[in-house]
């Protein structure tokens, strides 16, 4: 049996967030847990962080999916920050595709980017994620959209 907090869910959520945990689970008091089955009685409340990135390119994938290649500035130089695939659709992606292409990446990139289509770094996007791994990769990143109100140079490494 797990411990529970009754009647103070918001305070418990804030406490777990302050402890830098992944989140909490909210549940109906009289509900049962069913292994390998999702119900509306048990809900994950995750803490998502967000950061702004420079869109540096994209990689077409299977099943009409696309990953964006992300960068941020460190000491005035654009540096590779990974990919985001979830949420990369619609008008925002069409705008990214319309940017003039580059022959070479605008920064040093690791292996795994051989099929990237590089674009001129002109757009800023927001990405939400659970946390960063020890190597700096984003865990469970989700593209949330483009930002018209932020300059590229303001996307500095966090």
C-alpha positions in Angstrom: 0.0 0.0 0.0 1.3 3.5 -0.9 1.1 6.5 1.3 -1.5 9.1 0.5 -2.4 12.7 1.3 -6.1 13.4 1.6 -7.6 16.8 1.0 -4.4 18.7 0.3 -3.6 17.7 -3.2 -2.4 21.1 -4.4 -0.1 21.5 -1.4 1.3 18.0 -2.0 1.8 18.8 -5.7 3.8 21.9 -4.8 5.9 20.1 -2.2 6.7 17.3 -4.7 7.6 20.0 -7.3 9.9 21.8 -4.8 11.7 18.4 -4.2 12.3 18.2 -8.0 10.3 14.9 -8.3 8.7 13.9 -11.5 5.1 14.4 -10.3 2.3 12.9 -8.3 -0.6 10.6 -8.9 -4.1 11.9 -8.1 -6.9 9.3 -7.6 -10.4 8.9 -6.5 -10.5 7.8 -2.9 -12.9 4.8 -3.6 -11.2 3.7 -6.9 -9.2 0.5 -7.5 -6.0 0.1 -9.3 -6.0 -2.2 -12.3 -2.6 -3.5 -13.6 -1.9 -2.6 -17.2 -5.2 -0.6 -17.6 -5.7 3.1 -17.7 -8.7 4.7 -16.0 -9.8 8.2 -15.3 -9.7 7.4 -11.6 -5.9 7.5 -11.5 -4.2 10.5 -13.1 -0.5 11.3 -13.5 0.3 15.0 -12.7 3.7 15.5 -14.1 5.9 18.5 -13.7 7.0 19.8 -17.1 9.8 22.2 -17.6 10.2 24.2 -20.8 13.0 25.9 -22.7 13.3 27.9 -25.9 15.5 26.5 -28.7 16.7 27.6 -32.2 15.2 25.5 -34.9 18.3 24.3 -36.9 16.8 21.6 -39.1 14.5 18.6 -39.3 14.7 14.9 -40.0 11.9 13.2 -41.9 11.0 9.9 -40.2 8.7 6.9 -40.8 4.9 7.2 -40.5 4.9 10.9 -41.5 6.8 11.9 -38.4 9.4 14.6 -38.3 12.0 15.5 -35.7 13.3 19.0 -35.3 17.0 19.5 -34.6 17.4 22.0 -31.7 20.2 24.4 -30.7 21.0 27.0 -28.1 23.7 29.6 -27.7 26.8 29.1 -25.5 29.2 32.0 -25.5 27.8 33.4 -28.7 28.1 30.0 -30.5 25.2 27.8 -31.6 25.5 24.4 -30.0 23.5 21.2 -30.6 20.8 20.4 -28.0 19.0 17.3 -29.4 15.7 16.6 -31.1 12.0 16.8 -30.6 9.4 14.8 -32.5 6.1 14.8 -30.5 3.9 17.8 -31.5 5.8 18.7 -34.7 2.9 19.1 -37.1 0.7 21.6 -38.8 1.2 25.3 -39.6 4.3 25.6 -37.4 6.1 22.8 -39.3 5.0 24.3 -42.7 6.7 27.5 -41.6 9.9 25.6 -40.7 9.9 23.8 -44.0 9.6 27.1 -45.9 12.9 28.5 -44.5 15.8 28.4 -46.9 18.0 25.3 -46.6 21.7 25.1 -45.8 24.2 22.7 -47.3 25.9 22.2 -43.9 24.6 22.2 -40.3 24.8 25.6 -38.6 26.7 23.9 -35.7 28.7 20.8 -34.8 26.3 17.8 -34.6 26.8 14.2 -33.4 26.1 11.1 -35.3 22.4 10.4 -36.0 21.8 13.6 -37.9 23.0 12.3 -41.3 19.5 12.6 -42.9 18.8 16.1 -41.5 17.6 18.9 -43.7 19.4 21.9 -42.4 17.6 25.3 -42.3 18.9 28.8 -41.7 18.6 29.4 -38.0 15.7 32.0 -38.0 13.0 30.6 -35.8 12.7 30.0 -32.0 10.5 27.3 -30.6 9.4 26.2 -27.1 9.8 22.6 -26.0 8.3 21.1 -22.8 10.1 18.1 -21.2 10.2 16.1 -18.0 13.8 16.6 -17.2 17.3 16.6 -18.7 19.5 13.4 -18.6 23.0 13.5 -17.3 24.2 14.0 -20.9 21.9 16.9 -21.3 19.3 15.2 -23.5 15.6 16.1 -23.1 13.4 13.4 -21.5 10.0 13.1 -23.2 10.2 16.4 -25.2 7.1 17.9 -26.8 7.1 20.7 -29.3 4.8 23.4 -28.1 5.1 26.0 -30.9 7.1 28.8 -32.4 7.9 32.1 -30.7 7.7 35.3 -32.7 8.6 37.4 -29.6 12.1 36.0 -28.9 15.4 36.7 -30.6 17.7 33.8 -31.5 20.5 35.1 -29.3 18.1 34.9 -26.3 18.0 31.1 -26.6 21.0 30.6 -24.3 22.0 27.2 -22.9 20.3 26.4 -19.5 
